[in-house]
Amino acid sequence: MRRVQAQRLPLALWDYGGQGPVVLFLHGFLDGGRSFEDVALSARDFCRPLCLDWRGHGASGRCSKDAAYHQLDHLKDLVAVMDELEEGGDAVEMVVAHSMGGTIALMLAAFAPSMVKRLLLLDCVGGYAADAKTQLEQLQKLVTHFRQPVRPFRTFESRQAAEERVRQNNPGLSVKGAERIVRHYLQETKDGRWEVLLDPRLRGPNPYRLPENHWLEICSAVTCPTLVLAPEGGYMFRIPTLQQRLEKIPHCERQDVSGVGHHVHVEAPEVVVGAMRKLLERPA
């Protein structure tokens, strides 16, 4: 584990070694960087995988009570981490990002195209859109949530119990997939139970959901080679304008993955590794 962004909120970066171009992995909401571990262990034959824990997740720092865990906060962290890596001689050649991590990576690729040289998105082509009425309702929910006490995450009597809970929350997730998610997700408490490595304040509604025309503009501003893994049971198919977004990204290819749900990196790590090889062969 390396500590990055020490002058801001310290974040954990898991360095799996290996030779070749640096690849930065970004996990989804309420996950952790080391859920990519099986991908990273295979991919280090041809690259150097670095897996980030977002703020409030895993071994990364927790925010003070006056700070936030919104997507724009993660975006600022990502900019700072990538700049720090480049200054230290570890410039990122490709970003591999799942779900929420994919949304943040896509935004960065549009807002600062020179920072993202290649982009591999796992079940993500941006966030869900909202019209003005829906956005108003989101902010109303946010204020209600803010005024309520913070509820801790539940604890578990065993790792197996945690894996079963993850599978309940993600219908169709395999036993092996749940094990890969939970593997580095827990720590033992003094009373012998297991708690998740997540700040309870991560819970709550996303305060800002962009309108669809904004997402289409974001997609059109992405200039790097982009490969989207579209798992058969993925969340990205809930986006009504999915095909339009894909067509807006200038250098984008979609690869369907059959028989797999949202967590493609733990269900089919070999597919992700193959996609990484394919994308690294394309000129940045």
C-alpha positions as CSV (number, residue, x, y, z in Angstrom):
1,M,0.0,0.0,0.0
2,R,1.2,3.5,-0.9
3,R,-0.2,6.7,0.6
4,V,-1.0,9.4,-2.0
5,Q,-2.5,12.9,-1.8
6,A,-0.8,13.3,1.6
7,Q,-1.2,17.1,1.6
8,R,-5.0,16.7,1.1
9,L,-7.0,13.7,2.3
10,P,-4.6,10.7,2.3
11,L,-5.7,7.9,0.0
12,A,-4.6,4.3,-0.2
13,L,-3.1,3.1,-3.5
14,W,-2.5,-0.6,-3.9
15,D,0.6,-1.2,-6.0
16,Y,0.7,-4.8,-7.5
17,G,4.1,-4.3,-9.1
18,G,4.9,-5.6,-12.6
19,Q,6.6,-4.2,-15.6
20,G,5.1,-2.1,-18.3
21,P,2.7,0.9,-18.6
22,V,1.0,2.1,-15.4
23,V,-2.7,1.3,-15.3
24,L,-4.9,3.0,-12.6
25,F,-8.0,1.0,-11.4
26,L,-11.0,2.9,-10.0
27,H,-13.7,1.0,-8.1
28,G,-17.4,1.6,-7.8
29,F,-19.6,2.9,-4.9
30,L,-19.2,1.0,-1.6
31,D,-16.5,-1.2,-3.0
32,G,-12.7,-1.1,-2.7
33,G,-9.7,-0.9,-4.9
34,R,-8.6,-4.5,-4.1
35,S,-11.7,-6.0,-5.5
36,F,-9.7,-5.7,-8.7
37,E,-7.0,-8.0,-7.2
38,D,-7.5,-11.0,-9.5
39,V,-7.4,-8.7,-12.5
40,A,-4.3,-7.0,-11.2
41,L,-2.4,-10.2,-10.4
42,S,-2.9,-11.5,-14.0
43,A,-2.4,-8.1,-15.7
44,R,1.0,-7.4,-14.0
45,D,2.6,-9.7,-16.6
46,F,2.2,-6.8,-19.1
47,C,1.6,-3.6,-17.0
48,R,1.8,-2.2,-13.5
49,P,-1.6,-2.1,-11.9
50,L,-2.3,0.5,-9.2
51,C,-5.7,0.2,-7.5
52,L,-7.1,3.3,-5.7
53,D,-9.4,3.3,-2.7
54,W,-11.7,6.3,-3.0
55,R,-12.1,8.6,0.0
56,G,-14.2,7.0,2.7
57,H,-13.6,3.5,1.2
58,G,-11.1,0.8,2.2
59,A,-7.9,2.1,3.7
60,S,-8.3,5.6,2.5
61,G,-8.9,8.6,4.8
62,R,-12.3,9.6,6.1
63,C,-13.6,13.1,5.6
64,S,-14.0,15.6,8.4
65,K,-17.6,16.3,9.3
66,D,-17.6,19.5,7.2
67,A,-16.4,17.7,4.0
68,A,-18.3,15.5,1.5
69,Y,-18.2,12.3,-0.5
70,H,-19.9,13.6,-3.7
71,Q,-18.7,12.7,-7.1
72,L,-17.0,16.0,-7.7
73,D,-15.0,15.5,-4.5
74,H,-13.8,12.2,-6.0
75,L,-13.1,13.9,-9.3
76,K,-10.8,16.4,-7.5
77,D,-9.0,13.5,-5.7
78,L,-8.5,11.8,-9.0
79,V,-6.9,14.9,-10.6
80,A,-4.6,15.3,-7.6
81,V,-3.6,11.6,-7.6
82,M,-2.9,11.4,-11.3
83,D,-0.8,14.6,-11.2
84,E,1.2,13.2,-8.2
85,L,1.8,9.9,-10.0
86,E,3.1,11.7,-13.1
87,E,5.3,14.0,-11.1
88,G,6.8,10.8,-9.4
89,G,7.5,9.1,-12.8
90,D,4.4,6.9,-12.8
91,A,2.3,8.6,-15.5
92,V,-0.9,6.7,-16.0
93,E,-1.2,5.1,-19.5
94,M,-4.7,3.7,-19.0
95,V,-7.6,4.0,-16.6
96,V,-9.8,1.0,-15.9
97,A,-12.9,2.1,-14.1
98,H,-16.1,0.4,-12.8
99,S,-19.5,1.9,-12.2
100,M,-19.2,5.1,-10.1
101,G,-15.4,5.0,-10.8
102,G,-16.3,4.9,-14.5
103,T,-18.5,7.9,-14.2
104,I,-15.7,9.9,-12.6
105,A,-13.1,8.7,-15.1
106,L,-15.4,9.6,-18.0
107,M,-15.9,13.1,-16.6
108,L,-12.2,13.6,-16.3
109,A,-11.6,12.3,-19.8
110,A,-14.0,15.0,-21.0
111,F,-12.9,17.9,-18.7
112,A,-9.2,17.3,-19.1
113,P,-8.7,15.1,-22.2
114,S,-4.9,15.2,-22.0
115,M,-4.9,13.4,-18.6
116,V,-6.6,10.2,-19.8
117,K,-4.7,8.4,-22.6
118,R,-6.9,5.2,-22.7
119,L,-10.1,4.4,-21.0
120,L,-11.6,1.0,-20.2
121,L,-15.1,1.4,-18.7
122,L,-16.8,-1.5,-16.9
123,D,-20.6,-1.3,-17.1
124,C,-20.6,2.4,-17.2
125,V,-21.2,5.2,-19.8
126,G,-21.8,8.0,-17.2
127,G,-24.5,8.5,-14.6
128,Y,-28.2,8.4,-14.7
129,A,-29.7,11.6,-16.1
130,A,-32.3,13.8,-14.4
131,D,-34.7,16.5,-15.5
132,A,-35.3,19.6,-13.5
133,K,-38.2,18.1,-11.4
134,T,-36.2,14.9,-10.6
135,Q,-33.1,17.1,-9.6
136,L,-35.3,19.1,-7.3
137,E,-36.5,15.9,-5.6
138,Q,-32.9,14.7,-5.3
139,L,-32.0,17.8,-3.4
140,Q,-35.0,17.6,-1.2
141,K,-34.0,14.0,-0.3
142,L,-30.5,15.3,0.4
143,V,-31.6,17.8,3.0
144,T,-33.8,15.3,4.7
145,H,-30.9,12.8,4.8
146,F,-28.5,15.4,6.1
147,R,-30.8,16.2,9.1
148,Q,-31.0,12.5,10.2
149,P,-28.5,10.7,12.4
150,V,-25.7,8.8,10.7
151,R,-26.6,5.1,10.6
152,P,-23.6,2.7,10.9
153,F,-23.2,-0.2,8.5
154,R,-24.2,-3.5,9.9
155,T,-21.5,-5.9,11.2
156,F,-21.2,-9.6,10.4
157,E,-20.5,-12.7,12.5
158,S,-18.2,-14.1,9.7
159,R,-16.8,-13.4,6.3
160,Q,-19.3,-16.0,4.9
161,A,-22.2,-14.0,6.3
162,A,-20.8,-10.8,4.6
163,E,-20.5,-12.7,1.3
164,E,-24.1,-13.9,1.6
165,R,-25.3,-10.4,2.2
166,V,-23.4,-9.1,-0.9
167,R,-25.1,-11.8,-3.0
168,Q,-28.5,-10.8,-1.6
169,N,-27.9,-7.2,-2.6
170,N,-26.6,-8.2,-6.0
171,P,-28.9,-11.0,-7.5
172,G,-27.0,-13.2,-9.8
173,L,-23.6,-12.5,-8.3
174,S,-21.6,-15.8,-8.1
175,V,-20.1,-17.2,-4.9
176,K,-16.6,-16.5,-6.3
177,G,-17.5,-13.0,-7.3
178,A,-18.8,-12.3,-3.8
179,E,-15.6,-13.7,-2.3
180,R,-13.5,-11.4,-4.5
181,I,-15.5,-8.3,-3.3
182,V,-15.4,-9.3,0.4
183,R,-11.8,-10.5,0.4
184,H,-10.4,-7.1,1.5
185,Y,-13.6,-5.5,2.5
186,L,-13.7,-6.3,6.2
187,Q,-11.8,-5.9,9.4
188,E,-12.3,-7.8,12.7
189,T,-13.7,-5.8,15.6
190,K,-12.7,-6.2,19.3
191,D,-15.8,-8.3,19.9
192,G,-14.9,-10.8,17.2
193,R,-17.4,-9.6,14.6
194,W,-16.5,-8.2,11.1
195,E,-17.2,-4.6,10.0
196,V,-17.0,-3.2,6.5
197,L,-14.2,-0.7,5.6
198,L,-16.6,2.1,4.7
199,D,-17.4,5.4,6.2
200,P,-21.2,5.4,7.1
201,R,-21.4,8.9,5.8
202,L,-21.0,7.6,2.3
203,R,-24.7,6.7,2.5
204,G,-27.2,9.1,1.0
205,P,-28.6,10.4,-2.3
206,N,-26.4,11.7,-5.0
207,P,-27.0,15.5,-4.8
208,Y,-26.5,16.3,-8.5
209,R,-27.7,14.3,-11.5
210,L,-26.9,16.0,-14.8
211,P,-29.5,16.3,-17.6
212,E,-29.1,14.0,-20.5
213,N,-27.8,16.7,-22.9
214,H,-25.0,17.3,-20.5
215,W,-24.0,13.6,-20.6
216,L,-24.1,13.6,-24.4
217,E,-21.8,16.7,-24.4
218,I,-19.4,15.0,-21.9
219,C,-19.3,11.8,-24.1
220,S,-18.5,13.9,-27.2
221,A,-15.6,15.6,-25.5
222,V,-13.8,12.3,-24.7
223,T,-10.9,12.1,-27.2
224,C,-8.9,9.0,-26.0
225,P,-9.4,5.4,-27.2
226,T,-12.3,4.0,-25.2
227,L,-13.5,0.5,-24.7
228,V,-16.8,-0.2,-22.9
229,L,-17.4,-3.7,-21.4
230,A,-21.2,-4.2,-21.4
231,P,-22.1,-7.1,-19.2
232,E,-25.4,-8.8,-20.1
233,G,-26.9,-8.1,-16.6
234,G,-25.3,-4.7,-16.3
235,Y,-26.8,-1.4,-15.0
236,M,-25.8,0.6,-18.1
237,F,-28.7,-0.9,-20.0
238,R,-31.0,1.1,-17.7
239,I,-29.9,4.3,-19.5
240,P,-32.5,4.9,-22.3
241,T,-30.0,6.8,-24.4
242,L,-27.2,4.3,-24.0
243,Q,-26.5,3.9,-27.7
244,Q,-26.5,7.6,-28.3
245,R,-23.9,8.1,-25.6
246,L,-21.7,5.4,-27.1
247,E,-22.0,6.9,-30.5
248,K,-21.0,10.3,-29.1
249,I,-17.7,9.1,-27.9
250,P,-15.4,9.6,-30.9
251,H,-13.1,6.6,-30.5
252,C,-15.3,4.1,-28.7
253,E,-15.8,0.4,-29.0
254,R,-18.4,-1.7,-27.1
255,Q,-17.7,-5.3,-26.1
256,D,-20.6,-7.3,-24.8
257,V,-20.0,-9.8,-22.0
258,S,-22.6,-12.6,-21.8
259,G,-23.7,-14.3,-18.6
260,V,-22.3,-11.6,-16.3
261,G,-23.9,-9.0,-14.1
262,H,-22.8,-5.5,-12.9
263,H,-19.5,-6.6,-11.2
264,V,-17.8,-7.8,-14.3
265,H,-14.3,-7.4,-12.8
266,V,-15.0,-10.0,-10.1
267,E,-17.2,-12.3,-12.3
268,A,-15.0,-12.4,-15.4
269,P,-11.5,-11.0,-14.5
270,E,-10.1,-12.8,-17.6
271,V,-12.4,-10.8,-19.8
272,V,-11.1,-7.5,-18.2
273,V,-7.5,-8.6,-18.6
274,G,-8.1,-9.4,-22.3
275,A,-9.7,-6.0,-22.8
276,M,-6.8,-4.3,-21.2
277,R,-4.3,-6.0,-23.5
278,K,-6.5,-5.0,-26.5
279,L,-6.8,-1.3,-25.5
280,L,-3.1,-1.0,-24.6
281,E,-2.3,-2.0,-28.2
282,R,-4.1,1.0,-29.5
283,P,-2.1,4.2,-29.9
284,A,-3.0,6.8,-27.2
